[in-house]
Amino acid sequence: MRLDKYLALSGERTRSEATRLIRSGAVEVNCAIVKDGAFHISETDEIRLLGQVISDSGNQYLMLFKPAGVLTAARDKHASTVMDLVPERYVRRKVLPVGRLDKDTTGLLLLTNDGELAHRLLSPKRHVTKTYLATVTGRLDESDVAAFEAGIELSDFVSMPAGLTILSAEGDESRALVELREGKFHQVKRMFLARGHEVITLHRPTFGPLQLDETLKPGDSRELTQEEVTALRKCAGLLDGKEDSHG
């Protein structure tokens, strides 16, 4: 890989900024100053910028606590999107949301530029489990639990069996945890509405093996740990870039 491209990959600097740094003598390859951006490096080379070793991984993985009121989209002319919340260095790396959350839904959103992983996590064949905490109108009961378990017939499809755990059902509101293995447009809201309950609030605390980091505030994000990335790759049928035995 070209040295200038490598320095720009992290998103910390543009390609032109990387070129200027290289020409200024600020970059060393294996303890030797290199001023040519076209210089080719290998995976075993040690790269230093202003004396500090730098490294970069090919793909980026972010966990975002999506707040209410923003769209899950790359861009929109009239409304704020989740990409407005992502640090610029990741935007430069072209990370994108994996799936979507409705504008008024909060919770865990994964963003990555690992296209293969994203494709597999969203594939209907994978049935990646997502959980949602819902507050709905009316009092949920065991008939609702049974309906979710059986699959609910909607106007355009019958939902897969889903888990419904009632957390509270008092007065004219109920709270419940939904476990879903598909994620079609407005699906959770439509399933509850088919049972006569309107969703008041909806929050997603988990996506596959990922759990929303409790230290994050709405709008905050962080990189996934290596353990979290490994768990996602296993969930997607990928391991070290190859399909596992269940792929």
C-alpha positions as protocol buffer text, in pm:
chain_id: "A"
residue {
  index: 1
  type: MET
  ca { x: 0 y: 0 z: 0 }
}
residue {
  index: 2
  type: ARG
  ca { x: 116 y: 357 z: -69 }
}
residue {
  index: 3
  type: LEU
  ca { x: 238 y: 541 z: 238 }
}
residue {
  index: 4
  type: ASP
  ca { x: 14 y: 844 z: 180 }
}
residue {
  index: 5
  type: LYS
  ca { x: -293 y: 622 z: 144 }
}
residue {
  index: 6
  type: TYR
  ca { x: -207 y: 436 z: 463 }
}
residue {
  index: 7
  type: LEU
  ca { x: -178 y: 759 z: 661 }
}
residue {
  index: 8
  type: ALA
  ca { x: -515 y: 876 z: 528 }
}
residue {
  index: 9
  type: LEU
  ca { x: -696 y: 549 z: 599 }
}
residue {
  index: 10
  type: SER
  ca { x: -752 y: 618 z: 968 }
}
residue {
  index: 11
  type: GLY
  ca { x: -963 y: 921 z: 882 }
}
residue {
  index: 12
  type: GLU
  ca { x: -754 y: 1135 z: 1115 }
}
residue {
  index: 13
  type: ARG
  ca { x: -617 y: 1323 z: 813 }
}
residue {
  index: 14
  type: THR
  ca { x: -697 y: 1374 z: 446 }
}
residue {
  index: 15
  type: ARG
  ca { x: -480 y: 1239 z: 166 }
}
residue {
  index: 16
  type: SER
  ca { x: -341 y: 1590 z: 100 }
}
residue {
  index: 17
  type: GLU
  ca { x: -264 y: 1639 z: 470 }
}
residue {
  index: 18
  type: ALA
  ca { x: -85 y: 1304 z: 472 }
}
residue {
  index: 19
  type: THR
  ca { x: 119 y: 1409 z: 168 }
}
residue {
  index: 20
  type: ARG
  ca { x: 226 y: 1734 z: 337 }
}
residue {
  index: 21
  type: LEU
  ca { x: 334 y: 1548 z: 651 }
}
residue {
  index: 22
  type: ILE
  ca { x: 538 y: 1301 z: 449 }
}
residue {
  index: 23
  type: ARG
  ca { x: 710 y: 1576 z: 248 }
}
residue {
  index: 24
  type: SER
  ca { x: 795 y: 1762 z: 569 }
}
residue {
  index: 25
  type: GLY
  ca { x: 993 y: 1464 z: 698 }
}
residue {
  index: 26
  type: ALA
  ca { x: 750 y: 1387 z: 980 }
}
residue {
  index: 27
  type: VAL
  ca { x: 703 y: 1022 z: 878 }
}
residue {
  index: 28
  type: GLU
  ca { x: 941 y: 732 z: 937 }
}
residue {
  index: 29
  type: VAL
  ca { x: 924 y: 381 z: 800 }
}
residue {
  index: 30
  type: ASN
  ca { x: 1129 y: 135 z: 1004 }
}
residue {
  index: 31
  type: CYS
  ca { x: 1314 y: 428 z: 1170 }
}
residue {
  index: 32
  type: ALA
  ca { x: 1408 y: 587 z: 834 }
}
residue {
  index: 33
  type: ILE
  ca { x: 1248 y: 915 z: 719 }
}
residue {
  index: 34
  type: VAL
  ca { x: 1053 y: 874 z: 396 }
}
residue {
  index: 35
  type: LYS
  ca { x: 942 y: 1182 z: 200 }
}
residue {
  index: 36
  type: ASP
  ca { x: 778 y: 1006 z: -93 }
}
residue {
  index: 37
  type: GLY
  ca { x: 404 y: 945 z: -55 }
}
residue {
  index: 38
  type: ALA
  ca { x: 417 y: 680 z: -326 }
}
residue {
  index: 39
  type: PHE
  ca { x: 657 y: 470 z: -117 }
}
residue {
  index: 40
  type: HIS
  ca { x: 504 y: 125 z: -73 }
}
residue {
  index: 41
  type: ILE
  ca { x: 480 y: -31 z: 273 }
}
residue {
  index: 42
  type: SER
  ca { x: 394 y: -381 z: 393 }
}
residue {
  index: 43
  type: GLU
  ca { x: 204 y: -512 z: 694 }
}
residue {
  index: 44
  type: THR
  ca { x: 530 y: -576 z: 881 }
}
residue {
  index: 45
  type: ASP
  ca { x: 664 y: -219 z: 847 }
}
residue {
  index: 46
  type: GLU
  ca { x: 662 y: 11 z: 1150 }
}
residue {
  index: 47
  type: ILE
  ca { x: 523 y: 354 z: 1066 }
}
residue {
  index: 48
  type: ARG
  ca { x: 591 y: 652 z: 1290 }
}
residue {
  index: 49
  type: LEU
  ca { x: 437 y: 998 z: 1265 }
}
residue {
  index: 50
  type: LEU
  ca { x: 620 y: 1267 z: 1460 }
}
residue {
  index: 51
  type: GLY
  ca { x: 791 y: 991 z: 1654 }
}
residue {
  index: 52
  type: GLN
  ca { x: 470 y: 805 z: 1748 }
}
residue {
  index: 53
  type: VAL
  ca { x: 392 y: 460 z: 1613 }
}
residue {
  index: 54
  type: ILE
  ca { x: 63 y: 459 z: 1423 }
}
residue {
  index: 55
  type: SER
  ca { x: -147 y: 166 z: 1318 }
}
residue {
  index: 56
  type: ASP
  ca { x: -470 y: 127 z: 1132 }
}
residue {
  index: 57
  type: SER
  ca { x: -725 y: -148 z: 1082 }
}
residue {
  index: 58
  type: GLY
  ca { x: -895 y: -193 z: 749 }
}
residue {
  index: 59
  type: ASN
  ca { x: -1249 y: -175 z: 884 }
}
residue {
  index: 60
  type: GLN
  ca { x: -1418 y: 46 z: 1141 }
}
residue {
  index: 61
  type: TYR
  ca { x: -1694 y: -65 z: 1379 }
}
residue {
  index: 62
  type: LEU
  ca { x: -1895 y: 184 z: 1585 }
}
residue {
  index: 63
  type: MET
  ca { x: -2167 y: 155 z: 1847 }
}
residue {
  index: 64
  type: LEU
  ca { x: -2394 y: 461 z: 1851 }
}
residue {
  index: 65
  type: PHE
  ca { x: -2659 y: 546 z: 2109 }
}
residue {
  index: 66
  type: LYS
  ca { x: -2918 y: 680 z: 1866 }
}
residue {
  index: 67
  type: PRO
  ca { x: -3134 y: 952 z: 2020 }
}
residue {
  index: 68
  type: ALA
  ca { x: -3491 y: 1027 z: 1922 }
}
residue {
  index: 69
  type: GLY
  ca { x: -3551 y: 1277 z: 1644 }
}
residue {
  index: 70
  type: VAL
  ca { x: -3273 y: 1181 z: 1402 }
}
residue {
  index: 71
  type: LEU
  ca { x: -3305 y: 974 z: 1086 }
}
residue {
  index: 72
  type: THR
  ca { x: -3110 y: 655 z: 1023 }
}
residue {
  index: 73
  type: ALA
  ca { x: -2977 y: 762 z: 686 }
}
residue {
  index: 74
  type: ALA
  ca { x: -2650 y: 861 z: 524 }
}
residue {
  index: 75
  type: ARG
  ca { x: -2783 y: 1208 z: 444 }
}
residue {
  index: 76
  type: ASP
  ca { x: -3105 y: 1407 z: 428 }
}
residue {
  index: 77
  type: LYS
  ca { x: -3165 y: 1760 z: 298 }
}
residue {
  index: 78
  type: HIS
  ca { x: -3428 y: 1845 z: 557 }
}
residue {
  index: 79
  type: ALA
  ca { x: -3350 y: 1656 z: 878 }
}
residue {
  index: 80
  type: SER
  ca { x: -3063 y: 1554 z: 1103 }
}
residue {
  index: 81
  type: THR
  ca { x: -2926 y: 1204 z: 1049 }
}
residue {
  index: 82
  type: VAL
  ca { x: -2717 y: 967 z: 1258 }
}
residue {
  index: 83
  type: MET
  ca { x: -2417 y: 1057 z: 1039 }
}
residue {
  index: 84
  type: ASP
  ca { x: -2428 y: 1407 z: 1188 }
}
residue {
  index: 85
  type: LEU
  ca { x: -2342 y: 1244 z: 1521 }
}
residue {
  index: 86
  type: VAL
  ca { x: -2048 y: 1039 z: 1394 }
}
residue {
  index: 87
  type: PRO
  ca { x: -1696 y: 1185 z: 1431 }
}
residue {
  index: 88
  type: GLU
  ca { x: -1560 y: 1312 z: 1099 }
}
residue {
  index: 89
  type: ARG
  ca { x: -1273 y: 1062 z: 1091 }
}
residue {
  index: 90
  type: TYR
  ca { x: -1527 y: 778 z: 1064 }
}
residue {
  index: 91
  type: VAL
  ca { x: -1737 y: 961 z: 809 }
}
residue {
  index: 92
  type: ARG
  ca { x: -1422 y: 983 z: 596 }
}
residue {
  index: 93
  type: ARG
  ca { x: -1387 y: 607 z: 629 }
}
residue {
  index: 94
  type: LYS
  ca { x: -1741 y: 576 z: 490 }
}
residue {
  index: 95
  type: VAL
  ca { x: -1900 y: 396 z: 785 }
}
residue {
  index: 96
  type: LEU
  ca { x: -2274 y: 346 z: 735 }
}
residue {
  index: 97
  type: PRO
  ca { x: -2561 y: 227 z: 957 }
}
residue {
  index: 98
  type: VAL
  ca { x: -2634 y: -144 z: 963 }
}
residue {
  index: 99
  type: GLY
  ca { x: -3011 y: -154 z: 933 }
}
residue {
  index: 100
  type: ARG
  ca { x: -3221 y: 129 z: 1067 }
}
residue {
  index: 101
  type: LEU
  ca { x: -3411 y: 257 z: 1366 }
}
residue {
  index: 102
  type: ASP
  ca { x: -3720 y: 472 z: 1320 }
}
residue {
  index: 103
  type: LYS
  ca { x: -3681 y: 845 z: 1377 }
}
residue {
  index: 104
  type: ASP
  ca { x: -3844 y: 834 z: 1719 }
}
residue {
  index: 105
  type: THR
  ca { x: -3679 y: 505 z: 1825 }
}
residue {
  index: 106
  type: THR
  ca { x: -3372 y: 518 z: 2047 }
}
residue {
  index: 107
  type: GLY
  ca { x: -3096 y: 272 z: 2126 }
}
residue {
  index: 108
  type: LEU
  ca { x: -2812 y: 71 z: 1980 }
}
residue {
  index: 109
  type: LEU
  ca { x: -2716 y: 132 z: 1620 }
}
residue {
  index: 110
  type: LEU
  ca { x: -2416 y: -37 z: 1459 }
}
residue {
  index: 111
  type: LEU
  ca { x: -2217 y: 149 z: 1194 }
}
residue {
  index: 112
  type: THR
  ca { x: -1937 y: 0 z: 988 }
}
residue {
  index: 113
  type: ASN
  ca { x: -1759 y: 8 z: 652 }
}
residue {
  index: 114
  type: ASP
  ca { x: -1730 y: -372 z: 660 }
}
residue {
  index: 115
  type: GLY
  ca { x: -1977 y: -440 z: 380 }
}
residue {
  index: 116
  type: GLU
  ca { x: -1965 y: -818 z: 403 }
}
residue {
  index: 117
  type: LEU
  ca { x: -2041 y: -817 z: 775 }
}
residue {
  index: 118
  type: ALA
  ca { x: -2325 y: -567 z: 732 }
}
residue {
  index: 119
  type: HIS
  ca { x: -2479 y: -770 z: 450 }
}
residue {
  index: 120
  type: ARG
  ca { x: -2472 y: -1089 z: 653 }
}
residue {
  index: 121
  type: LEU
  ca { x: -2611 y: -931 z: 969 }
}
residue {
  index: 122
  type: LEU
  ca { x: -2907 y: -799 z: 769 }
}
residue {
  index: 123
  type: SER
  ca { x: -2964 y: -1117 z: 570 }
}
residue {
  index: 124
  type: PRO
  ca { x: -3305 y: -1276 z: 641 }
}
residue {
  index: 125
  type: LYS
  ca { x: -3127 y: -1614 z: 648 }
}
residue {
  index: 126
  type: ARG
  ca { x: -2928 y: -1514 z: 957 }
}
residue {
  index: 127
  type: HIS
  ca { x: -3225 y: -1422 z: 1179 }
}
residue {
  index: 128
  type: VAL
  ca { x: -3010 y: -1196 z: 1398 }
}
residue {
  index: 129
  type: THR
  ca { x: -3199 y: -1128 z: 1721 }
}
residue {
  index: 130
  type: LYS
  ca { x: -3276 y: -771 z: 1826 }
}
residue {
  index: 131
  type: THR
  ca { x: -3446 y: -672 z: 2150 }
}
residue {
  index: 132
  type: TYR
  ca { x: -3671 y: -372 z: 2205 }
}
residue {
  index: 133
  type: LEU
  ca { x: -3811 y: -213 z: 2519 }
}
residue {
  index: 134
  type: ALA
  ca { x: -4157 y: -85 z: 2436 }
}
residue {
  index: 135
  type: THR
  ca { x: -4409 y: 128 z: 2619 }
}
residue {
  index: 136
  type: VAL
  ca { x: -4755 y: 81 z: 2468 }
}
residue {
  index: 137
  type: THR
  ca { x: -5110 y: 190 z: 2526 }
}
residue {
  index: 138
  type: GLY
  ca { x: -5350 y: -49 z: 2695 }
}
residue {
  index: 139
  type: ARG
  ca { x: -5286 y: -353 z: 2913 }
}
residue {
  index: 140
  type: LEU
  ca { x: -5089 y: -637 z: 2761 }
}
residue {
  index: 141
  type: ASP
  ca { x: -5184 y: -990 z: 2863 }
}
residue {
  index: 142
  type: GLU
  ca { x: -5102 y: -1352 z: 2787 }
}
residue {
  index: 143
  type: SER
  ca { x: -5307 y: -1345 z: 2469 }
}
residue {
  index: 144
  type: ASP
  ca { x: -5063 y: -1088 z: 2331 }
}
residue {
  index: 145
  type: VAL
  ca { x: -4770 y: -1309 z: 2432 }
}
residue {
  index: 146
  type: ALA
  ca { x: -4926 y: -1603 z: 2251 }
}
residue {
  index: 147
  type: ALA
  ca { x: -4996 y: -1394 z: 1941 }
}
residue {
  index: 148
  type: PHE
  ca { x: -4634 y: -1278 z: 1920 }
}
residue {
  index: 149
  type: GLU
  ca { x: -4515 y: -1636 z: 1965 }
}
residue {
  index: 150
  type: ALA
  ca { x: -4743 y: -1759 z: 1686 }
}
residue {
  index: 151
  type: GLY
  ca { x: -4655 y: -1481 z: 1440 }
}
residue {
  index: 152
  type: ILE
  ca { x: -4883 y: -1191 z: 1362 }
}
residue {
  index: 153
  type: GLU
  ca { x: -5053 y: -1151 z: 1026 }
}
residue {
  index: 154
  type: LEU
  ca { x: -4998 y: -802 z: 889 }
}
residue {
  index: 155
  type: SER
  ca { x: -5118 y: -650 z: 562 }
}
residue {
  index: 156
  type: ASP
  ca { x: -4816 y: -760 z: 358 }
}
residue {
  index: 157
  type: PHE
  ca { x: -4658 y: -1047 z: 552 }
}
residue {
  index: 158
  type: VAL
  ca { x: -4686 y: -1273 z: 855 }
}
residue {
  index: 159
  type: SER
  ca { x: -4424 y: -1195 z: 1115 }
}
residue {
  index: 160
  type: MET
  ca { x: -4187 y: -1463 z: 1234 }
}
residue {
  index: 161
  type: PRO
  ca { x: -4252 y: -1589 z: 1589 }
}
residue {
  index: 162
  type: ALA
  ca { x: -4127 y: -1327 z: 1835 }
}
residue {
  index: 163
  type: GLY
  ca { x: -4077 y: -1316 z: 2209 }
}
residue {
  index: 164
  type: LEU
  ca { x: -4288 y: -1085 z: 2422 }
}
residue {
  index: 165
  type: THR
  ca { x: -4214 y: -1047 z: 2793 }
}
residue {
  index: 166
  type: ILE
  ca { x: -4455 y: -825 z: 2983 }
}
residue {
  index: 167
  type: LEU
  ca { x: -4267 y: -610 z: 3234 }
}
residue {
  index: 168
  type: SER
  ca { x: -4564 y: -414 z: 3364 }
}
residue {
  index: 169
  type: ALA
  ca { x: -4931 y: -371 z: 3278 }
}
residue {
  index: 170
  type: GLU
  ca { x: -5100 y: -112 z: 3491 }
}
residue {
  index: 171
  type: GLY
  ca { x: -5368 y: 141 z: 3415 }
}
residue {
  index: 172
  type: ASP
  ca { x: -5374 y: 235 z: 3048 }
}
residue {
  index: 173
  type: GLU
  ca { x: -5007 y: 161 z: 2973 }
}
residue {
  index: 174
  type: SER
  ca { x: -4782 y: -144 z: 2955 }
}
residue {
  index: 175
  type: ARG
  ca { x: -4409 y: -203 z: 2926 }
}
residue {
  index: 176
  type: ALA
  ca { x: -4264 y: -506 z: 2752 }
}
residue {
  index: 177
  type: LEU
  ca { x: -3949 y: -656 z: 2608 }
}
residue {
  index: 178
  type: VAL
  ca { x: -3971 y: -777 z: 2248 }
}
residue {
  index: 179
  type: GLU
  ca { x: -3725 y: -1025 z: 2094 }
}
residue {
  index: 180
  type: LEU
  ca { x: -3736 y: -1009 z: 1717 }
}
residue {
  index: 181
  type: ARG
  ca { x: -3546 y: -1207 z: 1453 }
}
residue {
  index: 182
  type: GLU
  ca { x: -3638 y: -987 z: 1158 }
}
residue {
  index: 183
  type: GLY
  ca { x: -3656 y: -613 z: 1112 }
}
residue {
  index: 184
  type: LYS
  ca { x: -3902 y: -494 z: 854 }
}
residue {
  index: 185
  type: PHE
  ca { x: -4029 y: -137 z: 826 }
}
residue {
  index: 186
  type: HIS
  ca { x: -4209 y: -26 z: 1147 }
}
residue {
  index: 187
  type: GLN
  ca { x: -4243 y: -394 z: 1235 }
}
residue {
  index: 188
  type: VAL
  ca { x: -4261 y: -373 z: 1615 }
}
residue {
  index: 189
  type: LYS
  ca { x: -4508 y: -85 z: 1597 }
}
residue {
  index: 190
  type: ARG
  ca { x: -4722 y: -268 z: 1343 }
}
residue {
  index: 191
  type: MET
  ca { x: -4725 y: -588 z: 1547 }
}
residue {
  index: 192
  type: PHE
  ca { x: -4846 y: -408 z: 1857 }
}
residue {
  index: 193
  type: LEU
  ca { x: -5099 y: -208 z: 1656 }
}
residue {
  index: 194
  type: ALA
  ca { x: -5240 y: -532 z: 1514 }
}
residue {
  index: 195
  type: ARG
  ca { x: -5308 y: -630 z: 1876 }
}
residue {
  index: 196
  type: GLY
  ca { x: -5474 y: -297 z: 1953 }
}
residue {
  index: 197
  type: HIS
  ca { x: -5179 y: -131 z: 2125 }
}
residue {
  index: 198
  type: GLU
  ca { x: -5007 y: 186 z: 2005 }
}
residue {
  index: 199
  type: VAL
  ca { x: -4636 y: 220 z: 2073 }
}
residue {
  index: 200
  type: ILE
  ca { x: -4552 y: 524 z: 2288 }
}
residue {
  index: 201
  type: THR
  ca { x: -4177 y: 475 z: 2316 }
}
residue {
  index: 202
  type: LEU
  ca { x: -3938 y: 222 z: 2166 }
}
residue {
  index: 203
  type: HIS
  ca { x: -3576 y: 157 z: 2263 }
}
residue {
  index: 204
  type: ARG
  ca { x: -3333 y: -105 z: 2131 }
}
residue {
  index: 205
  type: PRO
  ca { x: -3079 y: -221 z: 2392 }
}
residue {
  index: 206
  type: THR
  ca { x: -2928 y: -510 z: 2194 }
}
residue {
  index: 207
  type: PHE
  ca { x: -2842 y: -605 z: 1838 }
}
residue {
  index: 208
  type: GLY
  ca { x: -2724 y: -964 z: 1796 }
}
residue {
  index: 209
  type: PRO
  ca { x: -2449 y: -1019 z: 2056 }
}
residue {
  index: 210
  type: LEU
  ca { x: -2399 y: -645 z: 2113 }
}
residue {
  index: 211
  type: GLN
  ca { x: -2536 y: -467 z: 2419 }
}
residue {
  index: 212
  type: LEU
  ca { x: -2567 y: -91 z: 2436 }
}
residue {
  index: 213
  type: ASP
  ca { x: -2286 y: 51 z: 2647 }
}
residue {
  index: 214
  type: GLU
  ca { x: -2451 y: 197 z: 2959 }
}
residue {
  index: 215
  type: THR
  ca { x: -2183 y: 467 z: 2980 }
}
residue {
  index: 216
  type: LEU
  ca { x: -2290 y: 616 z: 2646 }
}
residue {
  index: 217
  type: LYS
  ca { x: -2530 y: 908 z: 2644 }
}
residue {
  index: 218
  type: PRO
  ca { x: -2778 y: 965 z: 2359 }
}
residue {
  index: 219
  type: GLY
  ca { x: -2579 y: 1081 z: 2057 }
}
residue {
  index: 220
  type: ASP
  ca { x: -2250 y: 934 z: 2183 }
}
residue {
  index: 221
  type: SER
  ca { x: -2057 y: 659 z: 2008 }
}
residue {
  index: 222
  type: ARG
  ca { x: -1750 y: 444 z: 2059 }
}
residue {
  index: 223
  type: GLU
  ca { x: -1550 y: 188 z: 1869 }
}
residue {
  index: 224
  type: LEU
  ca { x: -1631 y: -176 z: 1932 }
}
residue {
  index: 225
  type: THR
  ca { x: -1384 y: -381 z: 2129 }
}
residue {
  index: 226
  type: GLN
  ca { x: -1207 y: -668 z: 1956 }
}
residue {
  index: 227
  type: GLU
  ca { x: -1421 y: -910 z: 2158 }
}
residue {
  index: 228
  type: GLU
  ca { x: -1739 y: -741 z: 2031 }
}
residue {
  index: 229
  type: VAL
  ca { x: -1618 y: -750 z: 1671 }
}
residue {
  index: 230
  type: THR
  ca { x: -1533 y: -1119 z: 1704 }
}
residue {
  index: 231
  type: ALA
  ca { x: -1878 y: -1192 z: 1850 }
}
residue {
  index: 232
  type: LEU
  ca { x: -2043 y: -1009 z: 1558 }
}
residue {
  index: 233
  type: ARG
  ca { x: -1837 y: -1198 z: 1303 }
}
residue {
  index: 234
  type: LYS
  ca { x: -1934 y: -1529 z: 1462 }
}
residue {
  index: 235
  type: CYS
  ca { x: -2298 y: -1423 z: 1461 }
}
residue {
  index: 236
  type: ALA
  ca { x: -2268 y: -1340 z: 1090 }
}
residue {
  index: 237
  type: GLY
  ca { x: -2100 y: -1670 z: 1007 }
}
residue {
  index: 238
  type: LEU
  ca { x: -1762 y: -1507 z: 958 }
}
residue {
  index: 239
  type: LEU
  ca { x: -1444 y: -1579 z: 1146 }
}
residue {
  index: 240
  type: ASP
  ca { x: -1108 y: -1425 z: 1055 }
}
residue {
  index: 241
  type: GLY
  ca { x: -1247 y: -1328 z: 719 }
}
residue {
  index: 242
  type: LYS
  ca { x: -1373 y: -1680 z: 639 }
}
residue {
  index: 243
  type: GLU
  ca { x: -1705 y: -1852 z: 675 }
}
residue {
  index: 244
  type: ASP
  ca { x: -1726 y: -2069 z: 980 }
}
residue {
  index: 245
  type: SER
  ca { x: -1865 y: -2421 z: 979 }
}
residue {
  index: 246
  type: HIS
  ca { x: -2220 y: -2286 z: 1000 }
}
residue {
  index: 247
  type: GLY
  ca { x: -2180 y: -2042 z: 709 }
}
